[in-house]
């Protein structure tokens, strides 16, 4: 293999629930899930043409604090944020027009991952 591929891996307290959150909020597609002794050791979800890996926290990989921040560029960040809140996320800052030319807001899911939902705004 001559090319480099980079993909985030999220370590969370409940990978099964986190996968369900990604499917419900961001229309992600669940990929293979590999378990060992009842916990998820490696799972993938496909989101926006990218692949995220997830696993349950354990003694080798504790949940990082603070969690990751993942930017999701989407057509309707307001609706995406509403879906996230309906599935247990908390608002860090609400979706609004930002000075840097985007409509964006940030949420944190129940496992500590922060999601920046955003869309470009045409400048006047």
Backbone as a chain_set.jsonl record, in Angstrom:
{"seq": "XXXXXXXXXXXXXXXXXXXXXXXXXXXXXXXXXXXXXXXXXXXXXXXXXXXXXXXXXXXXXXXXXXXXXXXXXXXXXXXXXXXXXXXXXXXXXXXXXXXXXXXXXXXXXXXXXXXXXXXXXXXX", "coords": {"N": [[0.857, -1.177, 0.0], [0.725, 2.103, -0.958], [-0.388, 4.497, -0.295], [-1.573, 6.773, 2.227], [-4.073, 6.339, 4.633], [-6.427, 7.887, 6.693], [-8.398, 7.735, 9.551], [-10.745, 8.566, 12.027], [-10.888, 7.119, 15.319], [-13.142, 6.334, 17.735], [-13.259, 6.041, 21.176], [-15.478, 4.865, 23.419], [-17.933, 4.749, 26.099], [-20.097, 3.082, 25.613], [-20.301, 1.482, 22.936], [-22.227, 0.257, 21.266], [-24.584, 1.765, 21.719], [-23.595, 4.258, 20.896], [-23.165, 3.805, 18.177], [-25.815, 3.423, 17.332], [-26.771, 6.021, 17.844], [-25.281, 7.492, 15.925], [-26.324, 6.417, 13.564], [-29.056, 7.146, 13.777], [-28.985, 9.985, 14.09], [-27.175, 11.075, 12.168], [-27.65, 9.644, 9.875], [-25.869, 7.575, 9.386], [-24.273, 4.564, 8.209], [-24.135, 1.361, 9.461], [-21.253, -0.611, 9.775], [-19.101, -3.523, 9.804], [-19.077, -5.211, 12.977], [-17.093, -6.162, 15.614], [-16.845, -8.269, 18.306], [-15.601, -9.076, 21.587], [-15.663, -11.081, 24.349], [-18.15, -9.931, 24.999], [-17.864, -7.171, 24.644], [-17.468, -4.434, 22.354], [-14.796, -4.527, 20.273], [-13.914, -3.57, 17.877], [-15.527, -1.603, 15.555], [-17.204, -0.305, 12.679], [-18.578, 2.621, 11.168], [-20.16, 4.224, 8.463], [-20.091, 7.419, 7.265], [-21.028, 10.199, 5.576], [-19.37, 9.599, 3.358], [-17.054, 8.863, 4.606], [-15.225, 6.78, 6.924], [-15.727, 5.894, 10.247], [-14.238, 4.54, 13.132], [-15.117, 2.65, 16.012], [-14.962, 1.731, 19.475], [-15.551, -0.074, 22.523], [-14.647, 1.327, 25.641], [-11.846, 0.234, 27.587], [-9.431, -1.352, 29.805], [-7.095, -0.871, 28.43], [-7.67, 1.139, 26.612], [-8.948, 3.813, 27.701], [-11.827, 6.022, 27.993], [-11.231, 9.005, 26.339], [-10.617, 12.238, 27.765], [-10.86, 15.647, 27.346], [-13.373, 14.476, 24.971], [-13.236, 13.723, 21.417], [-13.53, 16.231, 18.79], [-15.658, 16.416, 16.156], [-16.255, 17.541, 12.951], [-19.154, 18.019, 11.092], [-20.245, 18.633, 8.027], [-23.188, 19.662, 6.674], [-26.404, 19.849, 4.993], [-28.465, 20.955, 6.525], [-27.94, 22.109, 9.409], [-29.471, 22.9, 11.613], [-31.705, 21.128, 11.812], [-30.284, 18.744, 12.07], [-28.985, 19.175, 14.522], [-31.246, 19.308, 16.184], [-32.169, 16.652, 15.956], [-30.001, 15.347, 17.143], [-30.149, 16.29, 19.812], [-32.629, 15.197, 20.486], [-31.838, 12.607, 20.683], [-30.282, 12.477, 22.935], [-28.052, 14.196, 23.028], [-26.295, 17.132, 24.218], [-26.476, 20.678, 24.007], [-23.691, 22.616, 23.27], [-22.994, 25.052, 22.061], [-25.592, 26.837, 20.467], [-26.946, 26.276, 17.143], [-26.26, 28.786, 14.858], [-25.827, 31.726, 12.803], [-22.507, 32.237, 12.05], [-19.607, 34.343, 12.53], [-17.583, 33.625, 10.827], [-18.568, 32.846, 8.386], [-20.337, 30.661, 8.285], [-23.162, 28.618, 9.128], [-23.537, 27.274, 12.151], [-23.275, 24.998, 14.923], [-22.5, 23.494, 18.114], [-22.516, 20.332, 19.678], [-22.582, 17.89, 22.318], [-22.341, 14.448, 22.545], [-23.854, 11.674, 24.405], [-21.552, 10.217, 25.088], [-19.387, 11.822, 25.193], [-18.22, 12.772, 22.852], [-17.763, 15.549, 20.804], [-19.726, 17.309, 18.452], [-19.537, 19.295, 15.72], [-21.815, 20.804, 13.903], [-22.413, 22.03, 10.733], [-22.825, 24.374, 8.018], [-21.893, 26.046, 5.019], [-22.414, 29.568, 4.621], [-23.7, 31.746, 2.27], [-21.941, 34.653, 1.376], [-22.834, 38.102, 1.621]], "CA": [[0.0, 0.0, 0.0], [1.555, 3.294, -1.088], [-1.085, 5.703, 0.144], [-1.938, 6.845, 3.643], [-5.487, 6.533, 4.918], [-6.613, 8.342, 8.062], [-9.779, 7.61, 9.99], [-10.842, 8.68, 13.482], [-11.399, 5.995, 16.107], [-13.74, 6.831, 18.962], [-13.331, 5.125, 22.314], [-16.664, 5.332, 24.137], [-18.382, 3.875, 27.181], [-21.118, 2.155, 25.113], [-20.173, 1.582, 21.477], [-23.498, -0.104, 20.618], [-25.466, 2.936, 21.782], [-23.003, 5.315, 20.082], [-23.452, 3.468, 16.785], [-27.235, 3.73, 17.116], [-26.846, 7.48, 17.799], [-24.762, 7.934, 14.626], [-27.281, 5.994, 12.545], [-30.281, 7.932, 13.911], [-28.776, 11.437, 13.972], [-26.436, 11.473, 10.972], [-27.935, 8.691, 8.793], [-24.698, 6.738, 9.148], [-24.52, 3.161, 7.904], [-23.308, 0.502, 10.308], [-20.388, -1.593, 9.11], [-18.834, -4.702, 10.63], [-18.893, -5.059, 14.422], [-16.349, -7.304, 16.144], [-16.947, -8.312, 19.762], [-14.805, -10.044, 22.344], [-16.162, -11.132, 25.723], [-19.309, -9.066, 25.172], [-17.652, -5.754, 24.338], [-17.061, -4.145, 20.984], [-13.367, -4.243, 20.148], [-13.755, -2.774, 16.654], [-16.73, -1.455, 14.733], [-17.121, 0.823, 11.757], [-19.769, 3.247, 10.61], [-19.863, 5.033, 7.284], [-20.778, 8.698, 7.453], [-20.592, 11.24, 4.655], [-18.272, 9.144, 2.532], [-15.9, 8.555, 5.456], [-15.421, 5.682, 7.863], [-15.324, 6.088, 11.643], [-14.128, 3.317, 13.92], [-15.512, 2.801, 17.41], [-14.762, 0.591, 20.36], [-15.852, 0.136, 23.936], [-13.497, 1.619, 26.495], [-11.377, -0.866, 28.419], [-8.246, -0.972, 30.578], [-6.042, -0.434, 27.503], [-8.138, 2.342, 25.925], [-10.015, 4.49, 28.447], [-12.493, 7.127, 27.288], [-10.422, 10.23, 26.453], [-11.282, 13.425, 28.288], [-12.17, 15.67, 26.682], [-13.519, 13.641, 23.781], [-12.895, 14.31, 20.119], [-14.458, 17.151, 18.134], [-15.805, 16.016, 14.767], [-17.048, 18.486, 12.162], [-20.056, 17.42, 10.116], [-20.809, 19.623, 7.112], [-24.463, 19.105, 6.227], [-27.289, 20.831, 4.382], [-29.372, 21.567, 7.497], [-27.423, 21.872, 10.757], [-30.524, 23.097, 12.616], [-32.437, 19.871, 11.953], [-29.34, 17.752, 12.582], [-28.821, 19.452, 15.95], [-32.491, 18.906, 16.85], [-32.161, 15.18, 16.037], [-28.988, 14.956, 18.125], [-30.712, 16.561, 21.143], [-33.681, 14.205, 20.701], [-31.189, 11.326, 20.973], [-29.486, 12.554, 24.149], [-26.937, 15.154, 23.0], [-26.494, 18.424, 24.873], [-25.979, 21.793, 23.217], [-22.576, 23.409, 23.788], [-23.489, 26.343, 21.586], [-26.667, 26.561, 19.515], [-26.731, 26.592, 15.734], [-26.505, 30.19, 14.552], [-24.912, 32.252, 11.79], [-21.229, 32.551, 12.686], [-18.858, 35.417, 11.893], [-16.633, 33.07, 9.865], [-19.229, 32.466, 7.138], [-21.023, 29.371, 8.37], [-24.22, 28.412, 10.117], [-22.934, 26.161, 12.871], [-23.474, 24.824, 16.354], [-21.739, 22.358, 18.651], [-23.21, 19.494, 20.643], [-21.801, 16.784, 22.868], [-23.2, 13.277, 22.67], [-23.775, 11.083, 25.74], [-20.267, 9.548, 25.307], [-18.347, 12.835, 25.289], [-17.745, 13.257, 21.562], [-18.382, 16.81, 20.393], [-20.104, 17.347, 17.044], [-19.736, 20.629, 15.156], [-22.681, 20.668, 12.719], [-22.176, 23.284, 10.045], [-23.003, 24.525, 6.571], [-21.439, 27.365, 4.597], [-23.438, 30.587, 4.361], [-23.261, 32.648, 1.192], [-21.67, 36.019, 1.844], [-23.631, 39.113, 0.924]], "C": [[0.897, 1.231, 0.0], [0.882, 4.561, -0.587], [-1.415, 5.622, 1.63], [-3.436, 7.06, 3.738], [-5.615, 6.892, 6.389], [-8.092, 8.269, 8.388], [-9.822, 7.747, 11.501], [-11.372, 7.395, 14.111], [-11.881, 6.567, 17.424], [-13.758, 5.725, 20.002], [-14.437, 5.67, 23.211], [-17.084, 4.313, 25.191], [-19.418, 2.849, 26.734], [-21.146, 2.26, 23.589], [-21.468, 1.221, 20.76], [-24.452, 1.083, 20.591], [-24.92, 4.079, 20.927], [-23.244, 5.059, 18.598], [-24.901, 3.789, 16.455], [-27.451, 5.237, 17.012], [-26.404, 7.989, 16.422], [-25.718, 7.58, 13.494], [-28.518, 6.895, 12.579], [-30.082, 9.42, 13.627], [-28.18, 11.823, 12.627], [-26.687, 10.562, 9.774], [-26.708, 7.871, 8.411], [-25.149, 5.312, 8.83], [-23.571, 2.314, 8.744], [-22.519, -0.472, 9.456], [-20.176, -2.783, 10.019], [-18.605, -4.339, 12.102], [-18.218, -6.337, 14.933], [-16.34, -7.214, 17.67], [-15.977, -9.339, 20.341], [-15.265, -9.959, 23.797], [-17.27, -10.113, 25.977], [-19.101, -7.593, 24.87], [-17.189, -5.594, 22.893], [-15.592, -3.754, 20.991], [-13.079, -3.415, 18.9], [-15.073, -2.78, 15.903], [-16.501, -0.288, 13.793], [-18.511, 1.326, 11.43], [-19.305, 4.11, 9.449], [-20.741, 6.278, 7.35], [-20.201, 9.711, 6.482], [-19.408, 10.842, 3.8], [-17.001, 8.809, 3.3], [-16.249, 7.38, 6.37], [-14.902, 6.097, 9.228], [-15.218, 4.712, 12.278], [-14.546, 3.634, 15.351], [-15.125, 1.555, 18.18], [-15.218, 0.956, 21.754], [-14.56, 0.421, 24.684], [-13.138, 0.367, 27.285], [-10.106, -0.413, 29.143], [-7.103, -0.479, 29.684], [-6.382, 0.895, 26.826], [-9.277, 2.984, 26.719], [-10.652, 5.594, 27.593], [-11.641, 8.377, 27.443], [-11.257, 11.388, 26.977], [-10.391, 14.622, 28.015], [-12.173, 14.772, 25.459], [-13.131, 14.4, 22.526], [-13.933, 15.362, 19.713], [-14.483, 16.76, 16.664], [-16.73, 17.011, 14.068], [-17.861, 17.719, 11.135], [-20.649, 18.555, 9.285], [-22.055, 18.989, 6.51], [-25.351, 20.218, 5.682], [-28.113, 21.599, 5.416], [-28.891, 21.309, 8.924], [-28.473, 22.062, 11.848], [-31.268, 21.79, 12.881], [-31.532, 18.777, 12.512], [-29.133, 17.939, 14.079], [-30.069, 19.038, 16.733], [-32.559, 17.388, 16.997], [-31.171, 14.712, 17.089], [-29.516, 15.152, 19.549], [-31.801, 15.534, 21.471], [-33.102, 12.834, 21.052], [-30.157, 11.442, 22.094], [-28.301, 13.5, 24.143], [-27.312, 16.417, 23.763], [-25.847, 19.505, 24.023], [-24.819, 22.461, 23.955], [-22.776, 24.849, 23.361], [-24.476, 26.076, 20.466], [-26.268, 26.92, 18.085], [-27.142, 28.039, 15.497], [-25.564, 30.593, 13.425], [-23.651, 32.736, 12.498], [-20.476, 33.608, 11.879], [-17.921, 34.907, 10.801], [-17.295, 32.492, 8.617], [-19.885, 31.109, 7.135], [-22.201, 29.482, 9.321], [-23.804, 27.151, 10.853], [-23.333, 26.169, 14.337], [-22.697, 23.616, 16.809], [-22.554, 21.664, 19.725], [-22.239, 18.469, 21.185], [-22.748, 15.61, 23.059], [-23.021, 12.646, 24.059], [-22.443, 10.404, 26.068], [-19.098, 10.52, 25.29], [-17.775, 13.328, 23.975], [-18.504, 14.532, 21.218], [-18.588, 16.798, 18.878], [-20.35, 18.797, 16.65], [-20.527, 20.421, 13.881], [-22.705, 22.02, 12.026], [-22.541, 23.222, 8.57], [-22.495, 25.911, 6.198], [-22.632, 28.29, 4.37], [-22.878, 31.503, 3.285], [-23.061, 34.045, 1.737], [-22.439, 37.002, 0.986], [-22.761, 40.034, 0.099]], "O": [[1.745, 1.377, 0.881], [1.534, 5.598, -0.469], [-1.52, 4.538, 2.203], [-4.001, 7.872, 3.005], [-4.98, 6.268, 7.24], [-8.936, 8.69, 7.597], [-9.026, 7.117, 12.198], [-12.188, 6.684, 13.524], [-11.119, 7.21, 18.147], [-14.216, 4.613, 19.738], [-14.35, 6.795, 23.703], [-16.644, 3.163, 25.174], [-19.603, 1.838, 27.411], [-21.921, 3.033, 23.026], [-21.781, 1.824, 19.734], [-25.059, 1.373, 19.56], [-25.696, 4.798, 20.296], [-23.5, 5.997, 17.842], [-25.184, 4.368, 15.406], [-28.235, 5.688, 16.176], [-27.082, 8.824, 15.823], [-25.898, 8.368, 12.565], [-28.979, 7.356, 11.535], [-30.929, 10.046, 12.989], [-28.624, 12.79, 12.008], [-26.007, 10.689, 8.755], [-26.531, 7.515, 7.246], [-26.27, 4.916, 9.148], [-22.359, 2.526, 8.736], [-23.054, -1.082, 8.53], [-20.985, -3.032, 10.914], [-18.022, -3.304, 12.421], [-18.709, -7.444, 14.713], [-15.892, -6.223, 18.247], [-15.594, -10.312, 19.693], [-15.253, -8.884, 24.398], [-17.324, -9.503, 27.045], [-20.069, -6.833, 24.842], [-16.6, -6.499, 22.301], [-15.195, -2.779, 21.629], [-12.115, -2.649, 18.866], [-15.657, -3.834, 15.649], [-15.702, 0.606, 14.075], [-19.483, 0.571, 11.414], [-18.201, 4.653, 9.457], [-21.963, 6.196, 7.473], [-19.019, 10.044, 6.556], [-18.529, 11.663, 3.542], [-15.975, 8.503, 2.692], [-17.418, 7.041, 6.557], [-13.781, 6.589, 9.355], [-16.02, 3.824, 11.989], [-14.35, 4.748, 15.836], [-14.98, 0.471, 17.615], [-15.268, 2.128, 22.126], [-13.517, -0.166, 24.399], [-13.999, -0.45, 27.611], [-9.747, 0.764, 29.1], [-6.233, 0.258, 30.149], [-5.49, 1.681, 26.506], [-10.447, 2.726, 26.437], [-10.077, 6.035, 26.598], [-11.351, 8.78, 28.57], [-12.444, 11.505, 26.674], [-9.233, 14.606, 28.433], [-11.122, 14.358, 24.97], [-12.749, 15.569, 22.578], [-15.054, 15.38, 20.221], [-13.448, 16.769, 15.999], [-17.837, 17.285, 14.531], [-17.334, 16.881, 10.403], [-21.455, 19.342, 9.781], [-21.99, 17.915, 5.912], [-25.072, 21.399, 5.891], [-28.426, 22.771, 5.206], [-29.378, 20.391, 9.582], [-28.373, 21.442, 12.907], [-31.442, 21.39, 14.033], [-31.966, 17.973, 13.337], [-29.108, 16.961, 14.827], [-29.959, 18.478, 17.824], [-32.962, 16.887, 18.046], [-31.46, 13.785, 17.846], [-29.347, 14.276, 20.398], [-31.885, 15.057, 22.603], [-33.786, 11.999, 21.644], [-29.259, 10.607, 22.199], [-27.602, 13.607, 25.15], [-28.49, 16.731, 23.932], [-24.808, 19.286, 23.4], [-24.948, 22.828, 25.123], [-22.735, 25.761, 24.186], [-24.251, 25.212, 19.618], [-25.384, 27.744, 17.851], [-28.231, 28.461, 15.886], [-24.608, 29.877, 13.128], [-23.718, 33.541, 13.427], [-20.692, 33.742, 10.674], [-17.508, 35.68, 9.936], [-16.669, 31.737, 7.873], [-19.981, 30.469, 6.088], [-22.226, 30.337, 10.205], [-23.725, 26.077, 10.256], [-23.68, 27.204, 14.905], [-22.278, 22.798, 15.99], [-23.192, 22.302, 20.563], [-21.196, 18.209, 20.584], [-23.817, 15.748, 23.654], [-22.129, 13.046, 24.806], [-22.219, 10.045, 27.224], [-17.943, 10.1, 25.364], [-16.924, 14.217, 23.974], [-19.729, 14.589, 21.325], [-17.731, 16.335, 18.126], [-21.253, 19.45, 17.174], [-19.994, 19.923, 12.888], [-22.985, 23.04, 12.655], [-22.56, 22.153, 7.961], [-22.647, 26.854, 6.974], [-23.713, 27.85, 3.979], [-21.743, 31.972, 3.371], [-23.903, 34.563, 2.471], [-22.669, 36.778, -0.202], [-23.271, 40.945, -0.553]]}, "num_chains": 1, "name": "protein.A"}
